[in-house]
Amino acid sequence: MGVPKFFRYTSERYPCLNELVKQYQIPDFDNMYLDMNGIIHNCSHPDDSNPHFRITEEKIFQDIFHYISMLFQIIKPKKLFFMAIDGVAPRAKMNQQRGRRFRSAREAEKLEEDAKEKGEVLPTEKRFDSNCITPGTVFMARLHEQLKYFVKKQISEDPLWAKVKVILSGHETPGEGEHKIMDYIRWARSQPDYDPNTRHCLYGLDADLIMLGMCTHEPHFALLREEVKFGKTTQRATSPEETNFYLLHLSLLREYLTQEFIDIKDNLPFKFDIEKIVDDWVLMGFLVGNDFIPNLPNMHINNDALPILYKTYMTVLPTLDGYINEAGDLNLPRFELFMQELAKIDKEKFQDTYADLKFFEAKTGRRPNENERKVYKPNNDDTFNVNIDDIKANKPDDELQALIKATEDMYMDDMDINSDEEYEETSDEEANIEMEFILHKKDYYMNKLDYPKVTDEVLADQAEGYVRAIQWNLWYYYKGCPSWCWYYPHHYAPYISDIKGFKDLKIEFELGEPFKPFEQLLAVLPAASKHLLPTPFHDLMTDEDSPIVHYYPVHFETDLNGKRNDWEAVVLIPFIDEANLLSAMAPCYQRLTEEELKRNSHGPMLIYNWSPANLGVAFAPAYFPPITENHAIELLVWRSKLDVPEDQLKRGMLPNAKRDLLYPGFPTMRHLKYLCRHLFMI
């Protein structure tokens, strides 16, 4: 999913980034990579709002083949064509997958119910359950066999395919599709014969591909994606012929970022290095949320989070002794100073809300009481949600200090407050604002994160957990998965002003092992999709005596949490406990068939090259004719072969990259006379 609204913000702020793809005007690319899951989803359920839509499995496979062929034909890679499908994901990703699948199952069920209530007659065929696009299902096993056939057919019959190496990293190979692609790029860069001027094209829909592409520091890198029309609704075109494709040039984004932060160039006590600026820019992107960490309160892209981050960065960086993100390693003392400056936004946002409260008080002569404090949305941009009938009379001014003291006694007995830090000599109004702000945050931790008490230890744990999550993300993007079992254990992030005191933190992760496919299925699927699992596991999701049945609530709440769209809401379902899950599953394995046991295993990547020799007939899976003359050599390679020891990682842009050499089709502003002005306002 990536970072919601990040692509839109980036495209609108840097308008020359996106170039409409026109035939015969496409730059030459050496390598092309497909993040395949977007294609699979688009070809199998293009319109989730239509409960009448039905599609056959054969039609899905045909459409997927056609879409891949069209993308290959558009780019025509010269050396490598890499297709990556999501395999078993790290636990950090599964929590988001779990929320999405629970929500999609509920939405599909509601659409059908609404249609029936209107008297509509639905097709008798079962609808396509998009939750089957998860490793370990029968659908994904069949798709894998179909893709193997498709690649052999294309290499054997299409001269353009015969010229390139084709890699299929399927659902059997652990890892998210885009990160398997990044693993390959990191491995390739570590090889002695790697060409640092390789031209890359990555297809995918997720906005975080922008950051992934940038942190490779490859000088010639572009993203290919369908045209996005911004508005209240988005309709996807199922046919690639009906779709406008755009190239987003990351080399041009690097030039834009140079101008974004150019004002501090002469103020730094160290060398201005755009590659290191890019690394810090990737870090700032994490702070508005991604697939692994909830966004910070008050950090919403549609509420100017990115301009606030950029302004804070330009204020703080000249006071530091280096960059914050050191090629994936978080410099904790520098990051803490950055977060201290950024924390000012918490108080500013609260003061806006407090002003609304005082306006209400002035109009009514009343103020919200203690109970009403707990119903407003602390990180929403709306005003306090108050109940006029229950508002009690405001206290006279001469009782203000007594009110503050009484409030402190009532709420703060379990919080150690440093009076020198929290309470400077201030006016009554400022003291009242400070008290309200502290109580406001305390309510957030009690109501959102379910803490019975908010102590110093709780706040320190929140700060440490969030910083660990940021470091996990950086290592995942720059080095590969640092831990398969780690995950962020909360639905909400702490307040920025509480993320402090971590500069001496020691951060380590245990790598662990990826889940098996059936373990992931049980970890992410709702009970409504239990048919996607082998029968022996069904009762675990529905039987009231199951030790893990509480992980599969039929009814659950969602929380917009300051967002505007339902699909952005936090899905409030319990996190899976790994030990409980595996223990409950253990007795079921002996009842699995041989075919099911095979589906529950990991597998290698498949590498194909053209052979001049006829390798004989390649028999096809269902629906398609055999390949009478097969010229595709298939080689099995386990993903561990792409692991690169940390001391062999090539970080930053490679020294012999020709960054100033102009390649046809790769736009640049370096030879234009222009004036750059910062237009955003905060």
C-alpha positions as CSV (number, residue, x, y, z in Angstrom):
1,M,0.0,0.0,0.0
2,G,2.9,2.4,0.7
3,V,2.3,5.9,2.0
4,P,-1.2,7.3,1.3
5,K,-1.2,10.6,-0.5
6,F,2.6,10.6,-0.8
7,F,2.6,10.0,-4.6
8,R,0.0,12.8,-5.1
9,Y,2.0,15.3,-3.0
10,T,5.3,14.5,-4.7
11,S,3.7,14.7,-8.2
12,E,2.1,18.0,-7.5
13,R,5.1,19.6,-5.8
14,Y,7.5,18.5,-8.5
15,P,5.4,18.7,-11.6
16,C,8.0,17.6,-14.2
17,L,8.6,14.2,-12.6
18,N,5.9,12.4,-14.5
19,E,6.2,11.9,-18.2
20,L,3.4,10.4,-20.4
21,V,4.7,7.3,-22.1
22,K,4.6,7.7,-25.9
23,Q,5.6,5.0,-28.3
24,Y,9.0,5.5,-29.9
25,Q,9.9,8.1,-27.2
26,I,10.8,5.8,-24.4
27,P,14.4,5.7,-23.1
28,D,16.4,2.5,-23.3
29,F,16.3,0.4,-20.1
30,D,18.6,-2.4,-19.3
31,N,16.6,-3.9,-16.5
32,M,12.8,-4.0,-15.9
33,Y,11.2,-5.1,-12.7
34,L,7.5,-5.8,-12.0
35,D,5.9,-5.6,-8.6
36,M,3.3,-8.1,-9.7
37,N,0.6,-8.0,-7.0
38,G,-0.9,-4.8,-8.4
39,I,-1.3,-6.6,-11.8
40,I,-2.9,-9.6,-10.1
41,H,-5.4,-7.5,-8.1
42,N,-6.3,-5.4,-11.1
43,C,-6.9,-8.3,-13.4
44,S,-9.0,-10.3,-10.9
45,H,-11.2,-7.8,-9.2
46,P,-11.1,-4.5,-11.0
47,D,-14.3,-3.1,-9.5
48,D,-14.8,-4.0,-5.8
49,S,-17.9,-1.7,-5.6
50,N,-19.9,-4.0,-8.0
51,P,-21.4,-7.0,-6.1
52,H,-22.5,-8.5,-9.5
53,F,-19.0,-8.8,-10.9
54,R,-17.9,-12.3,-11.6
55,I,-14.8,-13.6,-13.5
56,T,-13.4,-17.0,-14.4
57,E,-10.0,-18.2,-13.4
58,E,-9.1,-18.7,-17.0
59,K,-10.0,-15.1,-17.8
60,I,-7.9,-13.9,-14.9
61,F,-4.8,-15.7,-16.1
62,Q,-5.3,-14.5,-19.7
63,D,-5.6,-10.9,-18.5
64,I,-2.5,-11.2,-16.4
65,F,-0.5,-12.6,-19.3
66,H,-1.8,-9.8,-21.5
67,Y,-0.9,-7.1,-19.0
68,I,2.7,-8.5,-18.5
69,S,3.1,-8.7,-22.3
70,M,2.0,-5.1,-22.8
71,L,4.3,-3.8,-20.1
72,F,7.3,-5.7,-21.6
73,Q,6.4,-4.3,-25.0
74,I,6.3,-0.7,-23.7
75,I,9.7,-0.8,-22.0
76,K,11.5,-3.5,-24.0
77,P,14.3,-4.2,-21.5
78,K,17.7,-5.1,-22.9
79,K,19.2,-7.4,-20.2
80,L,16.8,-8.4,-17.4
81,F,13.1,-8.9,-16.8
82,F,12.3,-9.5,-13.2
83,M,8.7,-10.5,-12.0
84,A,8.2,-10.5,-8.3
85,I,5.1,-11.7,-6.4
86,D,4.6,-11.2,-2.7
87,G,5.8,-14.2,-0.8
88,V,5.4,-14.7,3.0
89,A,5.9,-11.2,4.5
90,P,7.7,-10.2,7.7
91,R,5.5,-10.1,10.8
92,A,5.7,-6.3,10.6
93,K,3.8,-6.3,7.4
94,M,1.3,-9.0,8.4
95,N,-0.5,-6.7,10.8
96,Q,-1.4,-4.3,8.0
97,Q,-2.3,-7.3,5.7
98,R,-4.6,-8.6,8.5
99,G,-6.4,-5.3,8.8
100,R,-6.9,-5.0,5.1
101,R,-8.2,-8.5,4.6
102,F,-10.6,-8.2,7.5
103,R,-11.9,-4.9,6.1
104,S,-12.2,-6.2,2.5
105,A,-14.2,-9.3,3.7
106,R,-16.6,-7.1,5.6
107,E,-17.1,-4.6,2.8
108,A,-17.7,-7.4,0.2
109,E,-20.3,-9.0,2.6
110,K,-22.1,-5.7,3.1
111,L,-22.2,-4.9,-0.6
112,E,-24.0,-8.2,-1.2
113,E,-26.4,-7.7,1.6
114,D,-27.2,-4.2,0.4
115,A,-27.8,-5.5,-3.1
116,K,-30.2,-8.2,-1.8
117,E,-32.1,-5.7,0.3
118,K,-32.7,-3.7,-2.9
119,G,-34.1,-6.7,-4.6
120,E,-31.2,-7.3,-6.9
121,V,-30.6,-10.9,-8.0
122,L,-26.9,-11.8,-7.6
123,P,-25.1,-14.3,-9.8
124,T,-25.1,-17.9,-8.5
125,E,-21.4,-18.2,-9.0
126,K,-19.2,-17.4,-6.0
127,R,-17.5,-14.0,-6.2
128,F,-13.8,-13.8,-6.4
129,D,-12.4,-13.5,-2.9
130,S,-9.4,-11.2,-3.3
131,N,-8.0,-12.5,0.0
132,C,-6.9,-15.6,-2.0
133,I,-4.0,-13.4,-3.4
134,T,-2.0,-14.5,-0.4
135,P,0.8,-17.1,-0.4
136,G,-0.3,-20.7,0.2
137,T,-3.7,-20.6,-1.4
138,V,-4.8,-22.9,-4.3
139,F,-5.2,-19.9,-6.5
140,M,-1.6,-18.7,-6.0
141,A,-0.3,-22.2,-6.6
142,R,-2.1,-22.4,-9.9
143,L,-1.0,-18.9,-10.9
144,H,2.6,-19.9,-10.3
145,E,2.3,-22.8,-12.6
146,Q,0.6,-20.6,-15.2
147,L,3.4,-18.0,-15.0
148,K,6.1,-20.6,-15.5
149,Y,4.3,-21.7,-18.6
150,F,3.9,-18.1,-19.8
151,V,7.6,-17.3,-19.4
152,K,8.6,-20.4,-21.3
153,K,6.1,-19.6,-24.1
154,Q,7.3,-16.0,-24.4
155,I,11.0,-16.9,-24.5
156,S,10.4,-19.6,-27.0
157,E,8.2,-17.6,-29.4
158,D,9.1,-13.9,-28.9
159,P,12.6,-12.7,-30.1
160,L,12.6,-9.8,-27.6
161,W,12.0,-12.1,-24.7
162,A,14.7,-14.4,-26.0
163,K,17.4,-11.7,-25.6
164,V,16.9,-11.1,-21.8
165,K,17.3,-13.1,-18.6
166,V,13.9,-13.6,-17.0
167,I,13.6,-14.1,-13.3
168,L,10.3,-15.2,-11.7
169,S,10.3,-14.8,-7.9
170,G,6.9,-16.3,-7.0
171,H,4.8,-16.5,-4.0
172,E,6.8,-19.5,-2.8
173,T,9.9,-17.3,-2.3
174,P,9.6,-15.4,1.0
175,G,9.5,-11.6,1.0
176,E,7.4,-8.8,-0.4
177,G,7.7,-8.4,-4.1
178,E,9.3,-4.9,-4.1
179,H,11.8,-5.9,-1.5
180,K,12.8,-9.0,-3.3
181,I,13.5,-6.7,-6.2
182,M,15.6,-4.5,-3.9
183,D,17.5,-7.5,-2.6
184,Y,18.4,-8.4,-6.2
185,I,19.6,-4.8,-7.0
186,R,21.7,-4.8,-3.8
187,W,23.2,-8.2,-4.8
188,A,23.9,-7.0,-8.3
189,R,25.6,-3.8,-7.1
190,S,27.9,-5.9,-5.0
191,Q,29.2,-8.0,-7.9
192,P,32.6,-7.0,-9.4
193,D,31.3,-6.8,-13.0
194,Y,28.2,-4.6,-12.2
195,D,27.8,-1.6,-14.5
196,P,27.1,1.4,-12.3
197,N,25.3,3.1,-15.2
198,T,22.6,0.4,-15.5
199,R,19.3,1.9,-16.4
200,H,16.4,0.6,-14.3
201,C,12.6,0.7,-14.7
202,L,10.4,-0.5,-11.9
203,Y,6.6,-1.0,-12.4
204,G,4.4,-0.9,-9.4
205,L,1.5,1.0,-7.8
206,D,2.8,1.6,-4.2
207,A,4.0,5.1,-3.4
208,D,6.8,3.7,-1.3
209,L,8.5,2.5,-4.5
210,I,9.6,6.1,-4.9
211,M,11.6,5.8,-1.6
212,L,12.8,2.3,-2.4
213,G,14.1,3.5,-5.8
214,M,15.8,6.5,-4.3
215,C,17.6,4.6,-1.6
216,T,19.3,2.4,-4.2
217,H,21.2,5.6,-5.3
218,E,21.2,4.3,-8.8
219,P,21.6,7.4,-11.1
220,H,19.3,6.1,-13.9
221,F,16.1,4.9,-12.3
222,A,12.5,5.4,-13.4
223,L,9.1,4.1,-12.1
224,L,6.4,3.0,-14.5
225,R,2.8,3.2,-13.4
226,E,-0.7,3.8,-14.6
227,E,-2.1,7.3,-14.8
228,V,-3.7,8.3,-11.5
229,K,-6.6,10.8,-11.7
230,F,-6.9,12.4,-8.3
231,G,-10.4,12.8,-7.0
232,K,-13.0,11.3,-4.6
233,T,-13.1,8.0,-6.5
234,T,-10.6,6.1,-8.6
235,Q,-11.7,3.8,-11.4
236,R,-9.1,1.4,-12.6
237,A,-8.9,0.5,-16.3
238,T,-8.7,-3.3,-16.7
239,S,-7.3,-3.1,-20.2
240,P,-3.7,-1.8,-20.6
241,E,-4.7,-0.5,-24.1
242,E,-7.1,1.8,-22.4
243,T,-4.5,3.0,-19.9
244,N,-2.2,5.9,-20.0
245,F,1.2,5.0,-18.5
246,Y,3.6,7.4,-17.0
247,L,7.3,7.3,-16.2
248,L,8.4,8.9,-12.9
249,H,12.0,9.9,-13.2
250,L,13.9,9.4,-9.9
251,S,17.0,11.1,-11.4
252,L,14.9,14.2,-11.8
253,L,13.5,13.9,-8.3
254,R,17.1,13.9,-7.0
255,E,17.5,17.3,-8.8
256,Y,14.3,18.6,-7.3
257,L,15.4,17.6,-3.8
258,T,18.7,19.4,-4.4
259,Q,16.6,22.6,-4.9
260,E,14.2,21.7,-2.0
261,F,17.1,21.9,0.5
262,I,19.5,24.2,-1.3
263,D,19.0,27.1,1.2
264,I,21.0,25.2,3.8
265,K,23.9,24.4,1.5
266,D,26.1,27.2,2.7
267,N,25.1,26.9,6.3
268,L,26.2,23.3,7.0
269,P,29.4,22.7,9.0
270,F,30.0,19.7,6.7
271,K,29.8,19.0,3.0
272,F,26.4,19.3,1.3
273,D,25.8,15.9,-0.3
274,I,22.6,15.3,-2.2
275,E,22.9,11.5,-1.8
276,K,23.0,11.9,2.0
277,I,20.1,14.4,1.8
278,V,18.2,11.7,-0.1
279,D,18.8,9.3,2.7
280,D,17.4,11.8,5.3
281,W,14.5,12.5,3.0
282,V,13.6,8.7,3.0
283,L,13.7,8.8,6.8
284,M,11.3,11.8,6.9
285,G,9.0,9.8,4.7
286,F,8.7,7.1,7.3
287,L,7.5,9.7,9.9
288,V,4.2,10.1,8.0
289,G,3.5,6.4,8.2
290,N,4.0,3.4,6.0
291,D,3.1,-0.3,5.9
292,F,4.9,-1.1,9.1
293,I,4.4,1.9,11.5
294,P,1.3,4.0,12.1
295,N,1.7,7.7,11.4
296,L,2.5,10.0,14.2
297,P,-0.3,12.1,15.7
298,N,-0.5,15.5,13.8
299,M,1.6,14.0,10.9
300,H,-0.9,13.8,8.1
301,I,0.2,14.6,4.5
302,N,-3.0,16.4,3.8
303,N,-2.4,18.6,6.8
304,D,1.1,19.8,5.6
305,A,3.1,17.1,7.4
306,L,5.8,17.0,4.6
307,P,6.4,20.8,4.5
308,I,6.6,20.8,8.3
309,L,9.2,18.0,8.2
310,Y,11.3,19.7,5.5
311,K,11.2,23.0,7.4
312,T,12.2,21.3,10.6
313,Y,15.0,19.5,8.8
314,M,16.4,22.7,7.4
315,T,16.3,24.3,10.8
316,V,18.1,21.4,12.6
317,L,20.6,20.1,10.1
318,P,22.9,23.1,10.3
319,T,23.2,22.6,14.0
320,L,24.3,18.9,13.7
321,D,27.7,17.4,13.0
322,G,26.4,15.2,10.2
323,Y,23.4,13.6,8.5
324,I,20.8,11.7,10.4
325,N,20.3,8.6,8.3
326,E,23.7,7.2,7.5
327,A,22.9,4.9,4.6
328,G,20.4,3.0,6.7
329,D,22.0,3.4,10.1
330,L,20.1,5.8,12.3
331,N,22.3,8.3,14.1
332,L,20.4,8.4,17.4
333,P,21.8,11.6,19.0
334,R,21.1,13.6,15.7
335,F,17.7,12.0,15.3
336,E,16.8,13.0,18.9
337,L,17.7,16.6,18.2
338,F,15.6,16.5,15.1
339,M,12.6,15.0,17.0
340,Q,12.9,17.6,19.7
341,E,12.5,20.4,17.2
342,L,9.7,18.5,15.4
343,A,7.9,18.0,18.7
344,K,6.9,21.7,18.7
345,I,4.1,20.8,16.3
346,D,2.4,18.8,19.0
347,K,1.9,21.9,21.2
348,E,1.0,24.1,18.2
349,K,-1.7,21.7,17.0
350,F,-3.1,21.4,20.5
351,Q,-3.2,25.1,21.0
352,D,-5.3,25.3,17.9
353,T,-7.7,22.8,19.4
354,Y,-7.5,24.6,22.8
355,A,-8.4,27.9,21.1
356,D,-11.6,26.2,19.8
357,L,-12.3,25.0,23.3
358,K,-11.9,28.6,24.7
359,F,-14.1,29.9,21.9
360,F,-16.8,27.5,23.0
361,E,-16.3,28.4,26.6
362,A,-16.6,32.1,25.7
363,K,-19.8,31.5,23.8
364,T,-21.5,29.3,26.4
365,G,-19.9,30.3,29.7
366,R,-19.1,26.6,30.3
367,R,-16.2,24.3,29.9
368,P,-16.0,20.5,29.2
369,N,-15.8,18.3,32.2
370,E,-13.4,15.4,32.9
371,N,-15.6,12.8,31.1
372,E,-16.0,14.9,28.0
373,R,-12.2,15.2,27.8
374,K,-12.1,11.5,26.9
375,V,-14.4,11.7,23.9
376,Y,-12.6,14.2,21.7
377,K,-10.3,12.9,19.1
378,P,-6.7,13.9,20.2
379,N,-5.2,13.7,16.7
380,N,-8.2,14.8,14.7
381,D,-8.2,18.2,13.1
382,D,-11.8,18.8,14.2
383,T,-12.8,20.7,17.3
384,F,-13.5,19.1,20.6
385,N,-16.5,16.8,20.5
386,V,-18.5,18.0,23.4
387,N,-22.0,17.3,24.8
388,I,-23.6,20.7,25.7
389,D,-26.2,19.1,28.0
390,D,-23.4,17.7,30.3
391,I,-21.1,20.7,30.3
392,K,-20.6,22.1,33.8
393,A,-20.2,25.8,34.7
394,N,-16.9,27.4,34.3
395,K,-14.9,28.2,37.4
396,P,-14.2,31.9,38.3
397,D,-10.8,33.2,37.6
398,D,-9.8,33.4,41.3
399,E,-10.4,29.6,41.5
400,L,-8.2,28.8,38.5
401,Q,-5.1,27.7,40.4
402,A,-7.3,25.6,42.7
403,L,-8.8,23.9,39.6
404,I,-5.4,23.2,38.2
405,K,-4.2,21.8,41.5
406,A,-7.3,19.6,41.8
407,T,-6.9,18.4,38.2
408,E,-3.3,17.5,38.9
409,D,-4.2,15.5,42.0
410,M,-6.9,13.7,40.1
411,Y,-5.0,12.8,36.9
412,M,-1.3,13.1,37.5
413,D,-0.7,10.9,40.5
414,D,0.8,8.2,38.3
415,M,3.0,10.6,36.2
416,D,6.3,12.0,37.4
417,I,6.5,15.5,36.0
418,N,9.7,17.4,36.1
419,S,8.6,20.8,37.3
420,D,11.6,22.6,35.9
421,E,10.9,21.1,32.4
422,E,7.1,21.2,32.3
423,Y,6.2,24.2,34.4
424,E,8.2,27.3,33.8
425,E,7.0,30.6,35.4
426,T,4.0,31.2,33.3
427,S,0.8,33.1,33.4
428,D,-2.4,31.4,34.6
429,E,-3.5,30.9,31.0
430,E,-0.2,29.3,29.9
431,A,-0.2,27.0,32.9
432,N,-3.7,26.0,32.2
433,I,-2.8,25.2,28.5
434,E,0.2,23.2,29.7
435,M,-1.9,21.2,32.0
436,E,-4.6,20.6,29.4
437,F,-1.9,19.5,26.9
438,I,-0.5,16.9,29.3
439,L,-3.9,15.6,30.1
440,H,-4.8,15.6,26.4
441,K,-1.8,13.3,25.7
442,K,-2.5,11.1,28.7
443,D,-6.1,10.5,27.5
444,Y,-4.6,9.5,24.1
445,Y,-2.5,6.8,25.7
446,M,-5.3,5.5,27.9
447,N,-8.0,5.6,25.3
448,K,-6.1,4.7,22.2
449,L,-3.4,2.4,23.5
450,D,-5.4,1.0,26.5
451,Y,-2.9,1.9,29.2
452,P,-4.5,1.9,32.7
453,K,-1.8,4.3,33.9
454,V,0.5,6.6,32.0
455,T,3.8,6.5,33.8
456,D,7.3,7.5,32.9
457,E,8.1,3.9,32.1
458,V,5.1,3.7,29.7
459,L,6.3,6.8,27.9
460,A,9.9,5.6,27.7
461,D,8.7,2.3,26.3
462,Q,6.6,4.1,23.7
463,A,9.6,6.2,22.7
464,E,11.9,3.2,22.5
465,G,9.4,1.1,20.5
466,Y,8.9,3.8,17.9
467,V,12.7,4.5,17.4
468,R,13.3,0.7,17.1
469,A,10.5,0.7,14.4
470,I,12.2,3.5,12.5
471,Q,15.5,1.6,12.6
472,W,13.9,-1.6,11.5
473,N,12.4,0.2,8.5
474,L,15.7,1.7,7.5
475,W,17.5,-1.6,7.6
476,Y,14.7,-3.2,5.7
477,Y,15.0,-0.7,2.9
478,Y,18.8,-0.4,2.8
479,K,20.1,-3.9,3.8
480,G,17.2,-6.4,3.7
481,C,14.9,-7.8,6.3
482,P,16.5,-7.4,9.7
483,S,14.0,-9.6,11.5
484,W,11.1,-11.7,10.3
485,C,9.4,-11.9,13.6
486,W,9.6,-8.2,14.8
487,Y,6.5,-6.1,14.5
488,Y,5.3,-2.8,15.9
489,P,2.9,-3.8,18.7
490,H,0.4,-0.9,18.7
491,H,-2.3,0.4,16.4
492,Y,-1.2,4.0,17.2
493,A,2.1,5.8,17.4
494,P,3.2,8.0,20.4
495,Y,3.1,11.8,20.4
496,I,6.3,13.3,18.9
497,S,6.9,15.2,22.1
498,D,7.2,11.9,24.0
499,I,9.8,10.4,21.7
500,K,12.9,11.5,23.6
501,G,15.7,10.2,25.8
502,F,16.8,7.5,23.3
503,K,20.2,8.7,22.1
504,D,22.0,5.9,24.0
505,L,19.6,3.2,22.9
506,K,21.2,-0.1,21.7
507,I,19.1,-1.5,18.8
508,E,19.5,-5.2,17.8
509,F,17.0,-7.5,16.1
510,E,16.8,-11.3,15.9
511,L,16.6,-12.4,12.3
512,G,14.4,-15.5,12.9
513,E,12.6,-17.4,10.2
514,P,9.7,-16.4,7.9
515,F,6.3,-17.9,8.5
516,K,5.2,-20.9,6.5
517,P,2.4,-20.0,4.0
518,F,-0.4,-21.6,6.1
519,E,0.9,-19.8,9.2
520,Q,0.7,-16.5,7.4
521,L,-2.8,-17.4,6.1
522,L,-4.1,-18.0,9.6
523,A,-2.3,-14.9,10.7
524,V,-4.0,-12.5,8.2
525,L,-7.3,-14.0,7.0
526,P,-10.7,-13.4,8.6
527,A,-13.0,-16.3,9.4
528,A,-15.1,-15.3,6.3
529,S,-12.1,-16.5,4.1
530,K,-11.4,-19.7,6.0
531,H,-12.2,-21.7,2.8
532,L,-8.9,-20.5,1.4
533,L,-7.1,-22.7,4.1
534,P,-7.1,-26.5,4.2
535,T,-10.1,-27.9,6.1
536,P,-8.2,-29.0,9.2
537,F,-7.5,-25.4,10.1
538,H,-11.1,-24.1,9.7
539,D,-12.3,-24.9,13.3
540,L,-9.4,-22.8,14.7
541,M,-11.0,-19.7,13.3
542,T,-14.7,-20.4,14.2
543,D,-15.0,-23.0,17.0
544,E,-15.7,-21.3,20.3
545,D,-13.4,-23.8,22.0
546,S,-10.4,-22.9,19.7
547,P,-7.5,-21.4,21.7
548,I,-7.1,-18.7,19.0
549,V,-10.7,-18.0,18.1
550,H,-10.5,-14.5,19.7
551,Y,-8.1,-13.5,16.9
552,Y,-11.0,-13.7,14.4
553,P,-13.7,-11.3,15.5
554,V,-16.8,-11.1,13.3
555,H,-17.6,-7.6,14.5
556,F,-14.8,-5.1,15.0
557,E,-14.4,-1.3,15.1
558,T,-12.4,1.0,12.8
559,D,-11.0,4.4,13.7
560,L,-10.4,7.1,11.1
561,N,-7.9,8.6,13.5
562,G,-7.7,11.9,11.8
563,K,-8.0,10.5,8.3
564,R,-10.8,11.2,5.8
565,N,-11.3,8.0,3.9
566,D,-12.6,4.7,5.2
567,W,-9.8,2.7,3.6
568,E,-7.3,4.7,5.7
569,A,-9.0,3.8,9.0
570,V,-7.3,1.8,11.7
571,V,-8.8,-1.6,11.9
572,L,-9.0,-2.4,15.6
573,I,-8.5,-6.2,15.7
574,P,-6.1,-8.0,18.1
575,F,-2.5,-8.7,17.1
576,I,-1.6,-12.4,16.6
577,D,0.6,-14.0,19.2
578,E,3.0,-16.2,17.3
579,A,3.5,-18.8,20.0
580,N,-0.3,-19.3,20.5
581,L,-0.8,-19.5,16.7
582,L,1.9,-22.1,16.1
583,S,0.8,-24.2,19.1
584,A,-2.8,-24.2,18.0
585,M,-1.8,-25.2,14.4
586,A,0.5,-28.1,15.3
587,P,-2.1,-30.9,15.7
588,C,-3.6,-30.0,12.4
589,Y,-0.6,-30.8,10.2
590,Q,-1.0,-34.6,10.4
591,R,-4.3,-34.3,8.6
592,L,-3.0,-32.4,5.6
593,T,-2.7,-34.1,2.2
594,E,0.6,-34.3,0.3
595,E,-0.4,-31.5,-2.0
596,E,-1.3,-29.3,0.9
597,L,2.0,-29.9,2.6
598,K,3.7,-28.9,-0.6
599,R,1.8,-25.7,-0.7
600,N,3.0,-25.0,2.8
601,S,6.7,-24.9,1.9
602,H,9.0,-22.2,0.6
603,G,10.5,-22.4,-2.9
604,P,13.3,-21.0,-5.0
605,M,13.3,-18.2,-7.6
606,L,13.3,-19.4,-11.2
607,I,15.8,-18.0,-13.7
608,Y,15.1,-18.5,-17.4
609,N,17.4,-18.0,-20.4
610,W,16.9,-18.7,-24.0
611,S,18.6,-21.9,-25.4
612,P,19.2,-22.4,-29.2
613,A,18.4,-26.1,-28.7
614,N,14.9,-27.4,-28.8
615,L,14.3,-28.7,-25.3
616,G,11.2,-30.6,-26.4
617,V,7.5,-30.2,-25.6
618,A,6.6,-28.1,-22.5
619,F,3.2,-29.2,-21.3
620,A,0.8,-26.5,-20.2
621,P,-1.4,-26.3,-17.1
622,A,-5.1,-26.0,-17.5
623,Y,-6.7,-23.8,-20.2
624,F,-3.7,-23.5,-22.6
625,P,-2.0,-25.6,-25.4
626,P,1.4,-27.1,-24.9
627,I,4.6,-25.4,-26.2
628,T,5.7,-27.7,-29.0
629,E,9.3,-26.3,-29.1
630,N,10.6,-25.1,-25.8
631,H,13.7,-23.0,-25.8
632,A,13.7,-21.8,-22.2
633,I,16.3,-23.2,-19.8
634,E,15.0,-23.1,-16.2
635,L,17.4,-22.6,-13.2
636,L,16.4,-22.8,-9.6
637,V,18.0,-20.3,-7.2
638,W,17.2,-20.0,-3.6
639,R,16.8,-16.4,-2.3
640,S,19.6,-16.9,0.3
641,K,22.0,-16.7,-2.7
642,L,21.2,-13.0,-2.9
643,D,22.2,-12.3,0.7
644,V,25.0,-9.7,0.8
645,P,27.2,-9.5,3.9
646,E,27.0,-6.1,5.4
647,D,30.7,-5.4,4.8
648,Q,30.2,-6.0,1.1
649,L,27.1,-3.7,0.7
650,K,27.8,-0.9,-1.7
651,R,26.1,2.2,-0.1
652,G,25.4,5.5,-1.8
653,M,26.0,6.2,-5.5
654,L,28.9,4.1,-6.9
655,P,32.0,6.1,-7.4
656,N,32.4,5.3,-11.1
657,A,28.8,6.2,-12.0
658,K,28.5,8.7,-14.8
659,R,26.0,11.0,-13.1
660,D,26.7,13.9,-15.4
661,L,26.5,11.9,-18.6
662,L,23.2,12.6,-20.5
663,Y,21.4,9.5,-21.5
664,P,18.6,9.9,-24.1
665,G,15.2,9.9,-22.6
666,F,16.3,10.7,-19.0
667,P,15.4,14.3,-18.4
668,T,17.5,16.7,-16.5
669,M,17.4,20.4,-15.4
670,R,21.1,20.8,-15.1
671,H,21.5,22.6,-18.4
672,L,18.5,24.9,-18.0
673,K,18.5,28.4,-16.6
674,Y,15.9,28.6,-13.9
675,L,15.1,30.2,-10.6
676,C,13.7,28.0,-7.7
677,R,11.4,29.4,-5.1
678,H,9.8,27.7,-2.2
679,L,6.1,28.2,-2.5
680,F,4.7,26.1,0.4
681,M,3.4,27.8,3.4
682,I,3.0,26.3,6.9
